Amino acid sequence: MYRSMFPRDIFAEMDRLQREIQQAFDIEPSIRGIGRGGFPALNIGSTPQSVELYAFIPGLDPDKIEVNLERGVLTIAGERSDSLSSKETKATVHINERFAGRFKRVLSLPEDVNPDGVSAQYRDGVLHISIKRNETSQPRRISVH
C-alpha cells in the first residue's frame, strides 16, 4: 500500500537539525537577556547585594568545570564525556539526547559586581555561583534628622 520515502524518524532528524542551526546563530547571552538552547541551562537572578547564577550540569566531575571572571565577563566551561559511544560498551545507539562534549557559556555581568566576592559550589548537578555587588552600589537608608 502506502510506503514512505523517508525514514521513520524524519521528524526527529528535522528537530535535531533545527536545534543545531539555531545554536549556530545564537548570540551569547547577557545577564539582561538570556538566549535559549545553550548548554548548560542557566537560571540567573539578583538581589541588592549579589548576582546569583545556577548552571544545571548533571553528571560532571567538579574538577572538570572551569569558572572565570574577567573584566565583567563570566565564563563557564567544561567537558562531559559520552558514555554510550565508549569503546568498551559496543552498544548500538538509537537515541542520544544527552549533550556530550566541550561546552562554554559566556555572560556579561553588571558593572557593579565585585570580582573579589565570587563563590562557586557544585552539588547534585547544579553549579551555584554567587557574585557580590560593590558596597558602594548597594542601597542604603539615610536617616533624616
CYANA upper distance limits for C-alpha pairs under 8 A (distance plus 0.5 A):
  6 PHE  CA     10 ILE  CA      6.95
  9 ASP  CA     13 GLU  CA      6.89
 10 ILE  CA     14 MET  CA      6.62
 11 PHE  CA     15 ASP  CA      6.56
 12 ALA  CA     16 ARG  CA      6.69
 13 GLU  CA     17 LEU  CA      6.61
 14 MET  CA     18 GLN  CA      6.60
 15 ASP  CA     19 ARG  CA      6.79
 16 ARG  CA     20 GLU  CA      6.77
 17 LEU  CA     21 ILE  CA      6.69
 18 GLN  CA     22 GLN  CA      6.58
 19 ARG  CA     23 GLN  CA      6.58
 19 ARG  CA     37 GLY  CA      8.15
 20 GLU  CA     24 ALA  CA      6.72
 21 ILE  CA     25 PHE  CA      7.11
 22 GLN  CA     26 ASP  CA      6.61
 23 GLN  CA     37 GLY  CA      7.18
 23 GLN  CA     38 GLY  CA      7.56
 26 ASP  CA     35 GLY  CA      7.54
 27 ILE  CA     35 GLY  CA      7.71
 28 GLU  CA     35 GLY  CA      7.64
 28 GLU  CA    105 ARG  CA      8.06
 28 GLU  CA    106 VAL  CA      6.90
 28 GLU  CA    107 LEU  CA      7.56
 29 PRO  CA     33 GLY  CA      6.53
 29 PRO  CA     34 ILE  CA      5.23
 29 PRO  CA     35 GLY  CA      5.80
 29 PRO  CA    106 VAL  CA      7.55
 29 PRO  CA    107 LEU  CA      6.30
 29 PRO  CA    108 SER  CA      8.00
 30 SER  CA     34 ILE  CA      6.45
 30 SER  CA    106 VAL  CA      8.39
 30 SER  CA    107 LEU  CA      5.38
 30 SER  CA    108 SER  CA      5.32
 30 SER  CA    109 LEU  CA      7.42
 31 ILE  CA     44 ILE  CA      7.67
 31 ILE  CA    107 LEU  CA      6.86
 31 ILE  CA    108 SER  CA      6.57
 31 ILE  CA    109 LEU  CA      6.35
 31 ILE  CA    110 PRO  CA      7.92
 37 GLY  CA     41 ALA  CA      8.01
 38 GLY  CA    105 ARG  CA      8.12
 39 PHE  CA     99 PHE  CA      8.28
 39 PHE  CA    103 PHE  CA      7.16
 39 PHE  CA    104 LYS  CA      8.13
 39 PHE  CA    105 ARG  CA      7.83
 40 PRO  CA     55 ALA  CA      6.39
 40 PRO  CA     56 PHE  CA      6.11
 40 PRO  CA     57 ILE  CA      6.30
 40 PRO  CA    103 PHE  CA      8.18
 40 PRO  CA    105 ARG  CA      7.95
 41 ALA  CA     55 ALA  CA      6.31
 41 ALA  CA     56 PHE  CA      5.97
 41 ALA  CA     57 ILE  CA      8.23
 42 LEU  CA     53 LEU  CA      7.53
 42 LEU  CA     54 TYR  CA      6.12
 42 LEU  CA     55 ALA  CA      5.15
 42 LEU  CA     56 PHE  CA      6.95
 43 ASN  CA     53 LEU  CA      6.36
 43 ASN  CA     54 TYR  CA      5.59
 43 ASN  CA     55 ALA  CA      7.13
 44 ILE  CA     51 VAL  CA      7.94
 44 ILE  CA     52 GLU  CA      6.27
 44 ILE  CA     53 LEU  CA      4.99
 44 ILE  CA     54 TYR  CA      6.85
 45 GLY  CA     51 VAL  CA      6.55
 45 GLY  CA     52 GLU  CA      5.71
 45 GLY  CA     53 LEU  CA      6.96
 46 SER  CA     50 SER  CA      6.28
 46 SER  CA     51 VAL  CA      4.80
 46 SER  CA     52 GLU  CA      6.11
 47 THR  CA     51 VAL  CA      6.81
 47 THR  CA     52 GLU  CA      8.33
 48 PRO  CA    133 ARG  CA      8.08
 48 PRO  CA    138 GLN  CA      6.34
 48 PRO  CA    139 PRO  CA      7.40
 49 GLN  CA    132 LYS  CA      6.47
 49 GLN  CA    133 ARG  CA      5.88
 49 GLN  CA    134 ASN  CA      8.42
 49 GLN  CA    135 GLU  CA      8.33
 49 GLN  CA    138 GLN  CA      6.75
 50 SER  CA    113 VAL  CA      8.04
 50 SER  CA    130 SER  CA      7.13
 50 SER  CA    131 ILE  CA      5.88
 50 SER  CA    132 LYS  CA      4.72
 50 SER  CA    133 ARG  CA      5.52
 51 VAL  CA    113 VAL  CA      8.26
 51 VAL  CA    130 SER  CA      6.38
 51 VAL  CA    131 ILE  CA      5.61
 51 VAL  CA    132 LYS  CA      6.93
 51 VAL  CA    133 ARG  CA      7.74
 52 GLU  CA    128 HIS  CA      7.81
 52 GLU  CA    129 ILE  CA      6.51
 52 GLU  CA    130 SER  CA      5.25
 52 GLU  CA    131 ILE  CA      7.01
 53 LEU  CA    128 HIS  CA      6.29
 53 LEU  CA    129 ILE  CA      5.59
 53 LEU  CA    130 SER  CA      6.86
 54 TYR  CA    126 VAL  CA      7.00
 54 TYR  CA    127 LEU  CA      6.09
 54 TYR  CA    128 HIS  CA      5.14
 54 TYR  CA    129 ILE  CA      6.90
 55 ALA  CA    126 VAL  CA      6.22
 55 ALA  CA    127 LEU  CA      5.49
 55 ALA  CA    128 HIS  CA      7.06
 56 PHE  CA    125 GLY  CA      6.62
 56 PHE  CA    126 VAL  CA      5.20
 56 PHE  CA    127 LEU  CA      6.88
 57 ILE  CA    125 GLY  CA      5.64
 57 ILE  CA    126 VAL  CA      6.26
 57 ILE  CA    127 LEU  CA      7.41
 58 PRO  CA    124 ASP  CA      7.56
 58 PRO  CA    125 GLY  CA      4.25
 58 PRO  CA    126 VAL  CA      7.16
 59 GLY  CA     80 ARG  CA      8.09
 59 GLY  CA    125 GLY  CA      6.75
 60 LEU  CA     64 LYS  CA      7.48
 60 LEU  CA     65 ILE  CA      8.23
 60 LEU  CA     79 GLU  CA      8.38
 60 LEU  CA     80 ARG  CA      6.76
 60 LEU  CA    125 GLY  CA      7.64
 61 ASP  CA     65 ILE  CA      7.77
 62 PRO  CA    122 TYR  CA      6.94
 64 LYS  CA     78 GLY  CA      6.14
 64 LYS  CA     79 GLU  CA      7.16
 65 ILE  CA     76 ILE  CA      7.68
 65 ILE  CA     77 ALA  CA      6.45
 65 ILE  CA     78 GLY  CA      5.21
 65 ILE  CA     79 GLU  CA      7.98
 66 GLU  CA     75 THR  CA      8.22
 66 GLU  CA     76 ILE  CA      6.20
 66 GLU  CA     77 ALA  CA      5.55
 66 GLU  CA     78 GLY  CA      6.42
 67 VAL  CA     74 LEU  CA      7.75
 67 VAL  CA     75 THR  CA      6.17
 67 VAL  CA     76 ILE  CA      5.23
 67 VAL  CA     77 ALA  CA      7.10
 68 ASN  CA     74 LEU  CA      6.21
 68 ASN  CA     75 THR  CA      5.63
 68 ASN  CA     76 ILE  CA      7.21
 69 LEU  CA     73 VAL  CA      6.09
 69 LEU  CA     74 LEU  CA      4.99
 69 LEU  CA     75 THR  CA      6.90
 69 LEU  CA    115 PRO  CA      7.38
 70 GLU  CA     74 LEU  CA      7.14
 70 GLU  CA    115 PRO  CA      8.32
 72 GLY  CA    108 SER  CA      6.52
 72 GLY  CA    109 LEU  CA      5.74
 72 GLY  CA    110 PRO  CA      7.46
 72 GLY  CA    111 GLU  CA      7.09
 72 GLY  CA    113 VAL  CA      8.00
 72 GLY  CA    115 PRO  CA      8.35
 73 VAL  CA    106 VAL  CA      7.31
 73 VAL  CA    107 LEU  CA      6.12
 73 VAL  CA    108 SER  CA      5.13
 73 VAL  CA    109 LEU  CA      6.38
 74 LEU  CA    106 VAL  CA      6.24
 74 LEU  CA    107 LEU  CA      5.64
 74 LEU  CA    108 SER  CA      6.90
 74 LEU  CA    109 LEU  CA      7.45
 75 THR  CA    104 LYS  CA      7.41
 75 THR  CA    105 ARG  CA      6.20
 75 THR  CA    106 VAL  CA      5.03
 75 THR  CA    107 LEU  CA      6.96
 76 ILE  CA    104 LYS  CA      6.08
 76 ILE  CA    105 ARG  CA      5.71
 76 ILE  CA    106 VAL  CA      7.06
 77 ALA  CA    102 ARG  CA      7.92
 77 ALA  CA    103 PHE  CA      5.97
 77 ALA  CA    104 LYS  CA      4.69
 77 ALA  CA    105 ARG  CA      6.92
 78 GLY  CA    102 ARG  CA      6.23
 78 GLY  CA    103 PHE  CA      6.08
 78 GLY  CA    104 LYS  CA      7.22
 79 GLU  CA    100 ALA  CA      7.77
 79 GLU  CA    101 GLY  CA      5.77
 79 GLU  CA    102 ARG  CA      4.66
 79 GLU  CA    103 PHE  CA      6.52
 80 ARG  CA     99 PHE  CA      8.10
 80 ARG  CA    100 ALA  CA      5.52
 80 ARG  CA    101 GLY  CA      5.69
 80 ARG  CA    102 ARG  CA      7.02
 81 SER  CA    100 ALA  CA      5.96
 81 SER  CA    101 GLY  CA      6.46
 82 ASP  CA     86 SER  CA      7.38
 82 ASP  CA     99 PHE  CA      8.47
 82 ASP  CA    100 ALA  CA      5.65
 82 ASP  CA    101 GLY  CA      7.64
 84 LEU  CA     89 THR  CA      7.39
 84 LEU  CA     91 ALA  CA      7.26
 84 LEU  CA     93 VAL  CA      7.50
 85 SER  CA     89 THR  CA      7.78
 85 SER  CA     90 LYS  CA      7.90
 85 SER  CA     91 ALA  CA      7.81
 85 SER  CA     93 VAL  CA      8.21
 86 SER  CA     90 LYS  CA      7.73
109 LEU  CA    113 VAL  CA      7.76
112 ASP  CA    133 ARG  CA      6.11
112 ASP  CA    134 ASN  CA      6.18
112 ASP  CA    137 SER  CA      6.91
113 VAL  CA    131 ILE  CA      7.07
113 VAL  CA    132 LYS  CA      6.42
113 VAL  CA    133 ARG  CA      4.68
113 VAL  CA    134 ASN  CA      6.19
114 ASN  CA    118 VAL  CA      7.99
114 ASN  CA    131 ILE  CA      7.33
114 ASN  CA    132 LYS  CA      6.07
114 ASN  CA    133 ARG  CA      5.70
114 ASN  CA    134 ASN  CA      5.74
115 PRO  CA    131 ILE  CA      7.94
115 PRO  CA    132 LYS  CA      8.37
117 GLY  CA    130 SER  CA      8.46
117 GLY  CA    131 ILE  CA      6.15
117 GLY  CA    132 LYS  CA      5.45
117 GLY  CA    133 ARG  CA      8.14
118 VAL  CA    129 ILE  CA      7.57
118 VAL  CA    130 SER  CA      6.22
118 VAL  CA    131 ILE  CA      4.99
118 VAL  CA    132 LYS  CA      6.89
119 SER  CA    129 ILE  CA      6.21
119 SER  CA    130 SER  CA      5.85
119 SER  CA    131 ILE  CA      7.13
120 ALA  CA    127 LEU  CA      7.39
120 ALA  CA    128 HIS  CA      6.10
120 ALA  CA    129 ILE  CA      4.89
120 ALA  CA    130 SER  CA      6.98
121 GLN  CA    127 LEU  CA      6.18
121 GLN  CA    128 HIS  CA      5.73
121 GLN  CA    129 ILE  CA      7.08
122 TYR  CA    126 VAL  CA      6.10
122 TYR  CA    127 LEU  CA      4.83
122 TYR  CA    128 HIS  CA      6.78
123 ARG  CA    127 LEU  CA      7.07
133 ARG  CA    137 SER  CA      7.53
133 ARG  CA    138 GLN  CA      7.63
134 ASN  CA    138 GLN  CA      7.33
